[in-house]
């Protein structure tokens, strides 16, 4: 899966940043990696929306509905959110690096209920 391969290729490059960390600033190349992730997710999401014949709003609404119903698939929606928020992307890369995340089935968030 493209997303899993992306994380395997780049997650090791990311570190904690802050006053108590060895790094105090985010290196510029991390933002370049974020932009690559953003473009990859845009392509994947556009392909999904076209294939399913739904709008982005419908897909987001369905993901939030599942979250509100306690559906565990919502966790994968965070991978999409990381494509538009650098801080979430950085946290996602750290989670993958430390083994706290599994990116192999991120797309299951995008399956609408009738597809289950």
Short mmCIF file of the C-alpha atoms (twelve columns), coordinates in Angstrom:
data_MODEL
# 
_entry.id   MODEL 
# 
loop_
_atom_site.group_PDB 
_atom_site.id 
_atom_site.type_symbol 
_atom_site.label_atom_id 
_atom_site.label_alt_id 
_atom_site.label_comp_id 
_atom_site.label_asym_id 
_atom_site.label_seq_id 
_atom_site.Cartn_x 
_atom_site.Cartn_y 
_atom_site.Cartn_z 
_atom_site.pdbx_PDB_model_num 
ATOM 1   C CA . UNK A 1   0.000   0.000  0.000  1 
ATOM 2   C CA . UNK A 2   1.314   3.396  -0.992 1 
ATOM 3   C CA . UNK A 3   0.720   5.075  2.381  1 
ATOM 4   C CA . UNK A 4   2.428   2.327  4.344  1 
ATOM 5   C CA . UNK A 5   5.436   2.430  1.996  1 
ATOM 6   C CA . UNK A 6   5.556   6.223  2.374  1 
ATOM 7   C CA . UNK A 7   5.641   5.983  6.172  1 
ATOM 8   C CA . UNK A 8   8.297   3.272  6.076  1 
ATOM 9   C CA . UNK A 9   10.396  5.425  3.771  1 
ATOM 10  C CA . UNK A 10  10.125  8.637  5.816  1 
ATOM 11  C CA . UNK A 11  9.015   8.091  9.440  1 
ATOM 12  C CA . UNK A 12  12.516  7.317  10.705 1 
ATOM 13  C CA . UNK A 13  13.547  10.869 9.721  1 
ATOM 14  C CA . UNK A 14  11.195  12.492 12.257 1 
ATOM 15  C CA . UNK A 15  11.979  13.259 15.894 1 
ATOM 16  C CA . UNK A 16  10.297  14.989 18.800 1 
ATOM 17  C CA . UNK A 17  10.775  18.746 18.765 1 
ATOM 18  C CA . UNK A 18  10.679  21.074 21.742 1 
ATOM 19  C CA . UNK A 19  12.568  22.553 24.684 1 
ATOM 20  C CA . UNK A 20  13.312  19.158 26.257 1 
ATOM 21  C CA . UNK A 21  14.220  17.506 22.939 1 
ATOM 22  C CA . UNK A 22  17.554  17.550 21.099 1 
ATOM 23  C CA . UNK A 23  15.827  19.338 18.197 1 
ATOM 24  C CA . UNK A 24  14.208  22.683 18.892 1 
ATOM 25  C CA . UNK A 25  12.952  23.371 15.358 1 
ATOM 26  C CA . UNK A 26  11.381  21.391 12.557 1 
ATOM 27  C CA . UNK A 27  13.856  20.923 9.683  1 
ATOM 28  C CA . UNK A 28  12.639  22.256 6.346  1 
ATOM 29  C CA . UNK A 29  12.908  18.816 4.721  1 
ATOM 30  C CA . UNK A 30  10.154  17.562 7.060  1 
ATOM 31  C CA . UNK A 31  7.815   20.109 5.495  1 
ATOM 32  C CA . UNK A 32  8.867   18.921 2.035  1 
ATOM 33  C CA . UNK A 33  7.919   15.383 3.076  1 
ATOM 34  C CA . UNK A 34  4.595   16.726 4.380  1 
ATOM 35  C CA . UNK A 35  3.897   18.309 0.985  1 
ATOM 36  C CA . UNK A 36  4.643   14.990 -0.715 1 
ATOM 37  C CA . UNK A 37  2.213   13.270 1.699  1 
ATOM 38  C CA . UNK A 38  -0.416  15.939 1.063  1 
ATOM 39  C CA . UNK A 39  -0.221  15.403 -2.704 1 
ATOM 40  C CA . UNK A 40  -0.320  11.615 -2.360 1 
ATOM 41  C CA . UNK A 41  -3.400  11.783 -0.127 1 
ATOM 42  C CA . UNK A 42  -5.119  14.247 -2.464 1 
ATOM 43  C CA . UNK A 43  -4.635  11.859 -5.398 1 
ATOM 44  C CA . UNK A 44  -5.831  8.842  -3.406 1 
ATOM 45  C CA . UNK A 45  -8.857  10.668 -2.029 1 
ATOM 46  C CA . UNK A 46  -9.852  12.056 -5.430 1 
ATOM 47  C CA . UNK A 47  -9.616  8.557  -6.914 1 
ATOM 48  C CA . UNK A 48  -11.818 7.177  -4.136 1 
ATOM 49  C CA . UNK A 49  -14.436 9.919  -4.474 1 
ATOM 50  C CA . UNK A 50  -14.606 9.460  -8.245 1 
ATOM 51  C CA . UNK A 51  -14.860 5.685  -7.958 1 
ATOM 52  C CA . UNK A 52  -17.555 5.786  -5.260 1 
ATOM 53  C CA . UNK A 53  -19.492 8.658  -6.809 1 
ATOM 54  C CA . UNK A 54  -19.606 10.635 -3.564 1 
ATOM 55  C CA . UNK A 55  -18.512 14.133 -2.645 1 
ATOM 56  C CA . UNK A 56  -15.792 14.937 -0.134 1 
ATOM 57  C CA . UNK A 57  -18.495 16.329 2.137  1 
ATOM 58  C CA . UNK A 58  -20.419 13.030 2.054  1 
ATOM 59  C CA . UNK A 59  -17.291 11.027 2.874  1 
ATOM 60  C CA . UNK A 60  -16.355 13.343 5.757  1 
ATOM 61  C CA . UNK A 61  -19.923 13.272 7.079  1 
ATOM 62  C CA . UNK A 62  -19.885 9.463  7.042  1 
ATOM 63  C CA . UNK A 63  -16.554 9.321  8.871  1 
ATOM 64  C CA . UNK A 64  -17.806 11.702 11.562 1 
ATOM 65  C CA . UNK A 65  -21.030 9.723  11.868 1 
ATOM 66  C CA . UNK A 66  -19.033 6.537  12.412 1 
ATOM 67  C CA . UNK A 67  -16.857 8.294  14.998 1 
ATOM 68  C CA . UNK A 68  -19.903 9.520  16.886 1 
ATOM 69  C CA . UNK A 69  -21.257 5.964  16.895 1 
ATOM 70  C CA . UNK A 70  -17.985 4.702  18.362 1 
ATOM 71  C CA . UNK A 71  -16.852 2.949  15.184 1 
ATOM 72  C CA . UNK A 72  -13.163 2.101  15.422 1 
ATOM 73  C CA . UNK A 73  -12.666 2.796  11.708 1 
ATOM 74  C CA . UNK A 74  -12.593 6.505  12.562 1 
ATOM 75  C CA . UNK A 75  -8.930  6.205  13.558 1 
ATOM 76  C CA . UNK A 76  -8.014  6.054  9.874  1 
ATOM 77  C CA . UNK A 77  -9.725  9.386  9.245  1 
ATOM 78  C CA . UNK A 78  -6.806  10.903 11.147 1 
ATOM 79  C CA . UNK A 79  -4.518  9.895  8.272  1 
ATOM 80  C CA . UNK A 80  -6.558  12.118 5.990  1 
ATOM 81  C CA . UNK A 81  -6.545  14.956 8.525  1 
ATOM 82  C CA . UNK A 82  -2.740  14.721 8.633  1 
ATOM 83  C CA . UNK A 83  -2.691  15.711 4.961  1 
ATOM 84  C CA . UNK A 84  -3.990  19.189 5.796  1 
ATOM 85  C CA . UNK A 85  -2.363  19.828 9.183  1 
ATOM 86  C CA . UNK A 86  1.425   19.693 9.532  1 
ATOM 87  C CA . UNK A 87  1.305   19.152 13.314 1 
ATOM 88  C CA . UNK A 88  -0.964  16.126 12.855 1 
ATOM 89  C CA . UNK A 89  1.319   14.850 10.105 1 
ATOM 90  C CA . UNK A 90  4.374   15.190 12.359 1 
ATOM 91  C CA . UNK A 91  2.577   13.326 15.164 1 
ATOM 92  C CA . UNK A 92  1.486   10.615 12.719 1 
ATOM 93  C CA . UNK A 93  5.059   10.089 11.509 1 
ATOM 94  C CA . UNK A 94  6.267   9.837  15.123 1 
ATOM 95  C CA . UNK A 95  3.503   7.328  15.907 1 
ATOM 96  C CA . UNK A 96  4.484   5.224  12.928 1 
ATOM 97  C CA . UNK A 97  8.171   5.462  13.822 1 
ATOM 98  C CA . UNK A 98  7.454   4.245  17.369 1 
ATOM 99  C CA . UNK A 99  5.092   1.488  16.195 1 
ATOM 100 C CA . UNK A 100 1.972   3.075  17.707 1 
ATOM 101 C CA . UNK A 101 0.178   3.179  14.328 1 
ATOM 102 C CA . UNK A 102 -0.558  0.698  11.581 1 
ATOM 103 C CA . UNK A 103 -1.008  2.356  8.213  1 
ATOM 104 C CA . UNK A 104 -1.687  -0.756 6.187  1 
ATOM 105 C CA . UNK A 105 -5.507  -0.337 6.110  1 
ATOM 106 C CA . UNK A 106 -5.982  3.456  6.259  1 
ATOM 107 C CA . UNK A 107 -8.498  3.445  3.414  1 
ATOM 108 C CA . UNK A 108 -11.135 1.556  5.432  1 
ATOM 109 C CA . UNK A 109 -12.295 4.892  6.827  1 
ATOM 110 C CA . UNK A 110 -13.428 5.753  3.329  1 
ATOM 111 C CA . UNK A 111 -15.672 2.728  2.904  1 
ATOM 112 C CA . UNK A 112 -19.233 3.828  3.319  1 
ATOM 113 C CA . UNK A 113 -21.508 1.766  5.545  1 
ATOM 114 C CA . UNK A 114 -23.208 -0.103 2.711  1 
ATOM 115 C CA . UNK A 115 -19.777 -1.341 1.574  1 
ATOM 116 C CA . UNK A 116 -19.145 -3.164 4.887  1 
# 
